[in-house]
Amino acid sequence: MAMLATWPLAPAAQTVTGLPPVPVQAMRLDIPPFDLPATVASVPVAAGRDGKLGVNLSEVLVGVPGVLARDRQNYAQDEQLSIRGFGARATFGVRGVRLYADGIPATMPDGQGQLSHFSLAAADRVEVLRGPFSALYGNASGGVVQLWSAQGGPVPQRMLDAGVGADASLRLAATARGIAGPLNYNLALGHFRTDGYRAHSRAQRTSGNARLGFDLGDGRTLTLVLNTLAQPQAQDPLGLNRAQWRADPRQAVAAATAFDTRKTLRQDQLGALWEAGGERDDVRLMAYAGRREVTQVLPIPPQAQGPLSAGGVVDLDGGYGGTDARWTRRGQALGRPFELVLGASYDVQDQHRRGYQNFVGDTLGVQGALRRDERDRVRAFDQYAQLDWRLAAHWSLLLGARHSVVAFRAADHYVTAVNPDDSGRVRYRATTPVVGIGYRPDPRLRLYASFGKGFETPTFNELGYRRDGGAGLALDLRPVRSRNGELGLKWHPRGAPAVELALFRADSRDELAVASSRDGRSTYRNVGRSRRQGAELALDGDLGAGWRLRLGLTWLAARFRSGFLACTGTPCLAPSLPVPAGARIPGVPRRYGSLRLEHGDDLGWRGGLELEGVGAVPVDDRNSAAAPGYLRVDLDAGYGLALGTTRLHLSARVDNVFDRRIVGSVIVNDGNGRYYEPAPGRTLTAGVRVDF
C-alpha cells in the first residue's frame, strides 16, 4: 500500500465478483480473450452493490489500465472518456473511442459518441478493447468500449434499487429479467435527478432499456434492443479559472447564470440482431435506427454574434441508423484450425442543424432570431475481414483489415446578403490493416505482438465551426492517421490474480487539436505529428480468504512531435503563440490508475477500499498551466440478508474520504482560461436494493 500511495491513481472502481466465465465479444471471434494478441478487459457490473449511484460509466471502469473516465459533474456535457490518450481533446461527448451497447453502435458514423443512454441497471459487463486491433471497428477507433446487458435466467428476477447522495441526488431503478418460453428478456427503467455539486448544475434524466431475445430454433436467434433517454434539464455551470477554483469550487461563473446555460436531450433507438449458427458457419445481421433531439444554450455575448455568427442557441434534430452483415467460417488450413470473419457495414446520420441568437432585446438566455439553418449528412461504408489461424502448436496468427469511406455533406438553407451559401462536401477514405502474433510457452502464459494502422475523421461537431469565424463547415480539416504497435504478456497463475503487461506506441500525423474554445464553442485544426507511448499493468483476481483485487496502472507519454503556432482567441485568424515540438498533449496525464480491494459476498457483511488518482494534466497546447494531480480514497460497506426468496442489500459509501480538493476534468484550450471542472469533496451515498 505504501508504494501505491506514491503512484497517482485514477478512475473509481467497480466490484469484482465471482462470476462464471462469459464470452468476450470485443474481437468478433469465438476465442478466449486470454488467447488473443490484444488487450481486452471484461469488467462485471453489479449495480447497487458498492453504494455507487450507478449513473456514470466512470463508476464501472475500474482497474482497466489505459482508460481514463472522468465524471465532469456536468450532465450538459456528458463525461469524458479517453483510451491511451485518444479522445482526450473532447470538450464534450466522446471522440476517438468507439462505443457500443448490446452490439448496437453508440458512436455516430462521424466518430462522435455519447454515454448517457448506457443502462448500468440492465448491464452484465463492460468490455474494453485497446491497442491496434481497435482499428477493425473503423473510424475513430482509438479504443472500443462495449456494454452488454445481462440475459435472463430460468428463475425470473425482479429488482428494485434506490440510492441517495449529496446535493439531493436520487436514483431509482427497476429491472425484470427471465425466460418465458422462447423469450429471454431484460427490462430496466431508471430515473436520476440531482441539484448538482456546483451552482447551476441541476440535472434530471429518465431512461429505459429493453433487451428481448427470441430463440427461433435450429441455432437461430433474434434479439431486439430498445432504449430511450429523456433529459429535460441539465444546467451547465461552465468551467472555472484557477483562482475561481481555489476560492470556491462549487461556484458557477456569472455567464452561466446570466444566459441560463443548459441542454435538453431526447433520444429513442431500436436495434435488431439476427444470428444463425452452425458447426462451421455463423451468420449475423444487424440493423438499427434512432432519432436524437438536442437543444443547447451557450453563453456567447450578443456583441460577439456578428453577421456570420451561428448564434448562441444550438438546435439539432435528426435521425441515424445503419446495418452490419457478418459471416464467420471455421475450418482448417494446412492441417491447422482457423476462424475467418468477413463483413460489411453501412451507417448514416442525417441532422437538421439550426442556430439562433440567445437573446431577445435585453433578455438573455432565450431563443431569438434564426442565424443558421442547414442539413448535415454523413455516410460511412466499411468492409472488414479477420483471420485467426493456429499456425503451430504454440503459435497463432491474427490478421485483419478494414476499408472505410466516410462522406460528409452540408446543405445551407440560411443564405442572406451578408451570409453566403456555405454548402459543401468532403470525403475521407482509408484502409487500416492489423496483424498480431501470439506465443504460448505455457498453458498459463501468453506473449504477443501486434501492429496496425488507425484512422479518425473530424466529427460534425469539429467540422461545425470555422476557425476564421465564418459560417459553414470547416471542410479543410484532414483525418488523423496513425501507426500503432503493442507488445504484451498475460500470465494467469493458479490461485493468484491474473497479471497482464502491455507496452504500446501510437504515432499519428495530422493530429486534430482544439484551435479555440470560448463561450462554449470550439474550433479545431490539424497540427502535424504526435506520439502516444507507454506501459500498462493490470492485476485481477482472488487473493484468498475472501479477498479480491482489481488494479490497473498506466504510464503514458503523449506529446506533439511537430511544433506549431497556437491561437490567442476566437476567431482563430492568425495563430501567434509557439507550441514547441515535445509539448505534452493537453488533457492527458503521465500516470494514472485505479484499485479496488474488497472482502465479502452478497450475503453478510462486505466492504471495499478504492484508490483513484491522476497525475498533473496540462490544460492547453502550450502547457502554460496544469490541473494538479491527486490521490483519492473511497470506502464502502454493505450488508446482505435473505428473507425467504427475497434478498435485501444495504450499502453505504464515503467518496473522497480525506476531502481533497480535486479537479475532476479539464476543458482543453478554453479561450477564457476556464479550464477547470471541480470534483466533489467528501460525499456520502447510501443505497438499498431488493431482489425478488
N, C-alpha and C positions, 0 to 999 in steps of 0.2 A: 504493500500500500504506500510506503514511503516513496518508492520510485514513481508510482502513478501520480502522486501528489505534485511531482515536479513536471509532469507532462501535461501540456494544455490539451484538455479533452473536449469532446463535443457531443452531438445530439442526445436528447433524452432517450432512455432505454425502455424496452418492452419486455414483458415477462417471457421467460424461456420455459416451456412446459414439456413434459414427456409425452410427445405425440407419436403416433405411428408414422412410418415413412410416407411421404406424399410425393407424387410425380412432380418434378420441376419442369415447367414447360417453357422456360425462357429461351431455349435454343431451338424449339420446334422439333426436337429429336427425342426418341424414346431411349435416352441414355442417362444413367445416374449422373448428377452434377459432379460427383467425385471423379468421374472418368473423363470429363470434358476438359480440353485445353483452354479453359476460360475461367474467370472469376464469377461465380454465381452464388448468391446468398438467398436463402429462403427463411423469412422471419415469421414465426407464428403470431397470430393476432388473438388476444384474449381480452375482449372488451370488458371493462368494468372490474378487472381483476386487481389492478395495482393502484386504484384510486385516481387514475387519469380520467379526464372528461371524455376522451375518445372522439375528438373533433378534428384534430390535425394529424396528417401523416407523419409529422416530425415526432409524434409520441410513439410511433411504431418502429421507425428506422434506427434501431439501437445496435451498437456493436457491429455495424456494417461499415467497414473501412472504405474510404474513398467517397462516401456520401455525406453531404452536409445539408441537412434540412433545418431551416430556421423559421420558427414561428415569429412573424413580424408584429403580432398583436395589432394587426390591421387587416380586417376582413374585407376591406375595399380593394386590397391589392393582392390577396392570396399569399401563401407562404412561399419562401424562397427554397429552391432545390437545385443543388449542383452536384455533379459527379466528377471527381478528379479535376475540378476547376472548370468544366464545361457547364454553361448555364449561369455562371456567377454574375454576368453583366445584367441579367434580367432585373429591371426596375419594378416589374410586377409580373404575375404569372410564372410559367415555367418555359424556358427555352433551352435548346441544346440537349435536352433529355427527352426521350420518347416515353409516353405514359399509356398504359392500357388497363382496362377494368374488365375482367372476365373475357379477355381476348378481344374486346372492342376498343378501338383507339380512343384515347382521351387527349391526343395531340392532333391538331388540325394538319392538313397536308402542307401548310406553310411552315410547320415546325413549332407553332405556339400551342402550349398546353395549359391545362388548369386542373387543380386537385380538389376543388370544392365539392364535387359530386361523388368523390370516393366514399363509400359507405363502410366505415370501420365496424359498425354494428353487425353487418352481414358477412364480414370478411373472415376467411380462414387463414390466409397467409399473404405476405407480400414478397415478391421475388425481385431481385436486383441483379442485372447483368452489367458488368463493367468491362472495359477493355476493347480490343479491336473487333471482336465479334458483334458488338453493338451495332456496327455499321450495316449488318444484314437487315436491320429494321428501317433503313432508308434515311431520308433527310433528317438532319438534326439528331443523330444518334450518338451523342457523347456518352450515353448510358441508357439503360432501359429499366423502367420500374413498372411492375405489373401487380395489380391487386386481384386476388381470386376469392370469390365468395365460397362459403362453406356449403357442402352438399348435405342434404337431409339424410338422416339415418332411419332405420326401421322403427325406432321408438320416436314418436313425434315429440318435439321440444318447443316449448314456449318460454320466452324470456322477457322480463320487464327490467329495465335498467334506468337508474336515475343518479345524477351526480350534481353536486352543488359546490361552488367555489367562490373565491374572492371576486369582488366587483359585480356582485349579483349575477354571477354566471350560473346557468342552469342548462342541463342536458337531459332529455327524456328520450328513451328508445324502447321500441317493442319489436321483437322478432319472432318468427314462426318458421320452423324447419321440420321436414319429414318426408315420408314417402306415402303416396296414395295411389295404389295400382301402378300404372306405368309412369306416374308423375313424381319427380323428385323436386321439391320446392324449397325456396328460402326467401322469405318476405321480411322486409325491415322498413320501419318508419322511424324517423328521428326528428327532434326539434331541439334547437340550441338558441340561446339568447344570452347576451352579456351587456353590461354597461361599459365594459372596456377598462383596461388598466389605465389608459390615458384619458384626458379630457377629449371630448368629441370623438369617441371611438366606439360608440354603441353599435351593436350588430344583432341581427336575427336571421336565422335560416331554418327552413324545413326541407327535409329530403326524404325520398322514398326509393327503395331498390327492390327489385324482384328478379329472381333467377329461377326459371322454370325449365326443368329438364324432362324430356319425354323419351322413353325407351320404345323405339319403333320396331324392335326385333331384328334378328339377323345381323347383329353388330352395328345397327344404325341408331343414331340418337339425334334429337333436335333440341336445342337449348335456346330459350328466349331470355333476353336480358333487357329489363326496362328500368329506367331510373329517371327521377325528376328532382329538380332543385329550384326552390324559390327563396330568394334573398331580397326581401322587400326593403331592407335597411342595412346599410353598412357605412358608417361615417368614417371619414379619412382624416386623421389628426395631422398628417404630413410629418416630415422629418424635423429634427431639431439640429441646430448647430451645437458645437461642443460646449459653449458657455451655457446655452439653454439646458442642455442635458445635465450639466453639472449642477445648475441652480435648482431645477425641478424636472425630473424625468417624466413626470405624469402630465405635464402641460401639453397643450396644443398651441401651435403658432397662431397669431392673430388672423392670418389669411384663411385658415381652416374654418374659423367661426364666422368670419365676415362673408365668405362665399358659401358657407354651409357645404363644404366639400363632402361628397357622398357618392355612393354607387348602388344601383339596383340591378338585379340579375334574375333571369328566369331561363331554365334550360330543361328540355324534355328530349329523351333519346330512347330509341328502340333498336335492339340488335338481335340477330338470329344466326345461329351456327348449326349447320347440318354436317354430321360426321358419319362415315361408314368405314368400318374396319374389317380387315380380313387377315388371313395368315401371312400374306406377302404385301398386300397393298392397302393403303388407307387413303381416303378422300375427305377433304374438309372444305366446306363452302361457308363463307361468312358474308353477311350484309348488314349494314347499319344505316340509320338516318336519324337526324336530330335537328332541333331548332334552338337558337340561343338569342336572347334579347338582353342588351346591356345599355344602361344609361348612366353616365358618369359626369359629375360636375367638378370642374377643375378651377384652381384659384388664379386664373390668368387675369391680370388687371385690364380694365377696359381700354386704357391708353396703349396697351400692347397689342390690341386686336386691330391691326391695320387692314388695308384693302385686301390683302392676300391671306389674312388670318382665317383659320378654320373655326374660330370661336372658342368658347370655354366650356361648352357642353357637348359631350360626345354621345351620339345615339347610334348604336349598332343593332341591326336586326337581320338575321339571315339563317339559312339552313345549311346543312352539311350532310355528307354521307359517303358511302363507299362500299366496295366489295373486295373480297380476297378469296382466291381459289388455290388450293394446295393439294398436291399428290405426293404420297410417300411410298417408296418401294424398298423392301428388304430382300436381300439376296446374298449371293456370293460372287466374288471376282478373284480369280486365280486361287481358288480354294479358301479365301478368307472372307468373313462376313462384312457386309456393307449396308448402309442405310442412305437412301437418296431422297432428297426433297426438291420438288420443282413447284414454283408458284408464281402468281401474278396478282397485283392489287391495283385498284383504281380508287382514288379519293377526290372529292370535290368539295369546295367551300364557296358559297355564294352569299355575300353580305351586302346589305344596304347601309352605307356609312353616311351619316348626316352630322353636321356640326352647327351649333347655334351660339349666339352670344350668351354669356352667363349674367346678363344684366338687362333690366328694362328701366330706362331713366336712371334714377339714383338707387334703385333697388338691386342688390347684388345677390347672386346665387339662384337666380330664376332663369328659365329658358326664354331667350329673347329671339332676335331676328335670325333667320337662316343664313349660314355662312359657308356651308359645304353640303353637297349632295352628289354622291357618286355610287356606282355599283362596282364592287370589287369581287373578282372571281379568281380562284386558284385551283388548278387541276394537277394531280400527280399520278403518273402511270409508271409502275415499277414491275420488273421481273426479277426473280431471285432463284438461286439454286444453292443447295448444301449437300455435301457428301461426307459421310463418316465411314472410314474404312479401317478395319483392324488388320493392318498390313503385315503384322508379325505377332508372335505370341506376346511380346511385351511392348509393342509399338502400335500407335493408332495415328491416323491422319484425318484431319478435318479441314475441308475446303469449302469455300463459299464465295458467292459473287452476287451483286445486286446492281441493276441498271435502273437509274431514276431519271425521269423527265418531270420537271415542276414548272408550270407555266402560270404567270400572273397576268391579269388584265384589269384595267380600271377604265370605267366609262364615266366621264364627268358630265353631270347634269346641272351644274351650277356655273353658268357662263354669263358674265356681265361685261360691261365696257371696261372695267378695271380688273377683272378676273378672267383670264383667257381659258380656253379649253385645255384641261390638263390630262386628257385621256392618254393612255399609253399601255404598253405591254412589254413583258420581258420573259425570257425562257431560260431555265437553267437545266443542265443535264450532267450526269456523272455516272461512271462505273466504279464500284467500290469492291475490289477483291479482298479476300481474307484467307489466311492459311494458319493452321495450328497443328502442332505435332506433340503427342503425349507419350511418355515412357513410364512403364510400370515395373520398377525394380523389385517391388514387394507388394503383397496384397493390400497393405495399408499405407502405401506411399505412392504418390504420383508426382512426376516432374513434367513440365510442359513449356512450350514457347509458342508465341503466336504473333502474327504481323498482319496489318491491313490498312486500308485507306478509308478516310471518312469524308463526309460531305454535309454542309449545312448552308441552306439558303437563308437570306433575310426573311423574317416573318412579316406579315402585313402590318403589324404594329411598328416594326422597324422601318418598313418602307413608307409608313403613313405620313411622315412629315419630312420635308426637305431641310437641309442644313442652312440654306440661304434664306429661309423664312417664306419661300414661295409656296403656292398652292400645288396640289397634286402629289403623286407618289415619288419617292426617292429611287427612281429606276436605275440610277447609276451604281447602286451597291452591287458588289460582286459576292458570290458564295465563298464560304470558307472551305478550304480543302486541307486535309490533314493526313499524316502518316503516323500510324500507331503501332507500338511494339510492346510486348509483355513477356516476362519470364516468371514462372511461378512454381511453387511447391505446395502440395497438400499432404498432410500426414494425419491419419486418424488412428492413434494408438488405442489399444484395448484398455478400457477402464479409465480413460483420461480424456480431457477436452480435445477436440479436433484443432489442429494448427494449420493455418494457411498463410503463406507469404507470397507477395507479388511485387515485382519491380516493373515499372512501366515508364514509357515515354511517348508523348504525342507532339509532333511538330506540325504547326499549322501555317498556312500562308493566306494572305488577305483576311487576317483576323478582323472580326467585327468588334468595334468598340463604341462606347457612348460618346458622341460628338458634343452634345449638350443636353442638359436635363434641368429644366427650370419650370416652376409653376405647374408641376405635374405632367409636363410634356417632354419627351425625349426624342432626339435625333441621333443618327448613327453614321459611321463611316468605316471604311477599310483602312487598316493601319500597318499592313505588312506582315512580318513573320512573328511567330510566338512559339513558346515551348512550355509544355507541362510535363514534369517528370517527378517521380517519387517512389515511395515504398509503402506497402500496406501490410499490416499484421492483424490476423483475426484468431481469437480463441473462442471456442463454443462447445459447451457440453457439461456433463455432470462431474462434480468434484468428489462425490461420495458423501455418505451420511446426510443425504437430503439437500446438499448444497449444489447450486447451479450457477454457471458463469457464462456471460457473453461479453466479449471485449473486442473492440476494434480501434486500432491506432493508425494514423496516416501522417506521413511526411510528404509534403508537396511543394515543389518549386515551380511556380507559374510566372513566367517572365516574357516581356516583349523582347524579341531578338532584333527588331528594327527600330531605330529612332524615328520620331515623327513630331509634328507640331500639334499641340492641343489648343482648344478654343478657350477664349476668356469669357464668353457669354453666349446669349441667344439673340438673333440668329448667328450661326457659325459662318461668318463671311470670310474672315482672314485669320486662320489659326496662327498664333504667335508664341505660345509657351512651349519650349522644347521639352520633349519626353525622351530621355536618353535610352539607347539600347541597354537592356539589362534591368529596366524598371519592372517592378512586380505588377502583375495583372491585378487590378482592383477587385475587391470582393472575395479574394482567395487567401486564406491563412496558410502559413507554412506548416503548422501542425494542428491536428485536431483528432478527436477520437471519443469514444464513449464506453462505459462499463455498466453492467448490471450484475450484481451479486444477490442471490435470493435463496431463501430456505422456506420449505413448507409446501403443502399441496392444497388442493381445492377445499378439503375438509380440515378443520382445526386451524391453528394459528399459522400464519405465514408472514414473511417480512422481506423487504428488499432495500438495497442501497444502490443508488445510481450516482455516477460521477459524469459530468459532461463539461466540456470546455473547448475553447477555441483560442488559437494564438492571435496575435495582433493582425488586424485586417486593414490593408490600405484602402482609402476611400476614393481615390482618383488616380488617373493615369500617371500623374507626376509624383505620386506617393508623397504629397505635401502634408498629409495627416493620416492617422490610422486610428481605428477603433481599438481600444486596449483589449488584450486577451483576458481570459478569466478561467477559473475552475469553479464549477458549481456542484453542490452536494444536495441530493434529494433523498428522502426517506419515505417509505410507505409500510403500512401494516394492514393486515386483514384477518378476518375470521370467517370460516365457512362451516355451516352445520346442516345436517339432513333432517328434514321434517317429513317423514314418510317418503313419498315420491317427489317432494319439493326440496330444493336446496336454496338456502339463503346465504348470500355472500355480503359481508360488510367490509368496507375499506376506508382508510384514511391516509392522507398524504400531505407531506410538507415539502414544497419545492423551494429551492434556494435557501437552505436551512440557515446559512450564515448571513443572509440578507445582503449579498453582494450587489453592488451597482453594476449593471451589465448592459452593454449594447447588444441587443439581440440580432440585429441585421443592419446593413448599411445600404443607402441609396447611392449607387455609383455615379460619380461625376455630377452631383447635383449642383446646378448653377448658382443656387442661393447659399451654398455652403451648409445646407441642412442635410447632412449625410446620415445622421444617427437616428435609429429607431430603438428606443429603450425596451428592455425586457423587464418583467415584474421583479420586485424584491421578494421577500419571504411571503409565500402564499399557502393557504390551507385549502384542501379539497377533501370532500367526503362522498362516498357513494354507497348505493345498495343495489344489489341485483338479485332477482328471484327467478330461478329456473324451475319450470313445471315439467 
